Amino acid sequence: MGTPTAQLLELVASSRHLHDPAELTAALRTGHHIWCTGLAEVQQATHADCRDLSDDALSIRCQEAGVTWERGASRSEAISNLVFALWDASPAAMAYTALERRASDVGVCLIPEEEAP
């Protein structure tokens, strides 16, 4: 089956020429599931990597990823912010974002818009 990165890159490539809203919606649903799986893997790995780090070492790790450990934030919040920064910068997340944009260009979104009363 492959990694989430490989799966999302393959999905984006195979969806590149889709124009049918139903097919794009199906691709988005599949991609969203893979995106969630990839995020969970990054979360698990990051928590394991940070478990034994001192607060100073974790702060440096956050800085290296472009994440600010804000004053008053807990260690857990810092790690969560690190997880999302690492995931957002991954090729898998970028591939899914490209698929979302592609679908949006033809009016497809997984979140239905609310109609005005």
N, C-alpha and C positions, 0 to 999 in steps of 0.2 A: 504494500500500500504506500510506503514511503513516509517521509517526514511531512509535517504541515507545510514547510516551505516548498518542498517538491510538489505536494498536492495542490497548493494554491497557485504556484507558477504554471502548472499544467492546466488547471482550471481556467486561469486567465487567458492562456494561449488558446485553449479550445473554445473559449467564449468570445474571442476577439471579433468574430464575424457575425455574432448573433444580433438579430434585430427584433425578433419576436418577444414581446413583453413576458409571456408565460415562460419561455425558455430562459430569459434573463433573470426572472424571479427565481426559477429553480436553481440557476447557477449561484445566485446570491445566497439562497438558503443553504446550499451545499458549502459555499465559501464561508458563510458565517459559522457553521458547525466546525469547519476546519480551523477557522480563526480562533474560536473558543478553545479548541484542543491545543493549539499552539501557545496561546496565552497561558493556559494551565501548565504546560510543560515549562515555559519560561518562569512562571511563578514558583513551581516546585524546585527548579534548579537554582534560582536566585536565592530562595529561602535557605536551601542547603549550603550554597556558597557563602552566605552572610551569617550563618548560625554562629560560627566561632570567631567572627571578626569583632574587634573592639569597636566602640563607638567612633573613635578617631579613624580607624581603618574603614569603617562603613561610610563615614562622612567623605573620605577621599574617594571611595568607590562611587558614591553618589555624584560627586563633583566631576569625576571622569566621564560619567554618563550624561552630564549636563543637568543634573537634578539638584535642587537646593533643599537641604534638610533644614526646614524652617524652624525658627525658634518656637519652642512649645510643642512641636510635633513629636510624637512618640517614635521609638525605633521601628515599630511595626508600620507606621505611616511612611517613614522614610523608605523602608524596604518595598512597600507597595508602590510608591512613586517611582522607585528604581525599576521595579518589574515593568510598569507601563512604559517607562522611557526606553528600556531595552527592547521590549516587544514592538513599540511603535517604530523603532529604528531598524527592525528586522526586515529582510526581503519578503518574508511571508506577509507581514502586516502591510507593507507597501504594495504587494501584489493585490491583496484584498481591497485596499483603497483604490487602486486602479480599476478594479472590477466594479466597485461602487460608483465611481465617476462615470464609467462607461454606461452602466445601467441608468444612472441619473440623466445622462444625456438623451436617453430615449424615454424618460419619464417613469422609470421603474425604481421602486424603493421598497424595502421590507416593512417599513413603518408606515401604516396608512395615515394619510392626512385627515385631520378632523374637519368635518364640514361645518361651516358657519351656521348658526341657528337661523 
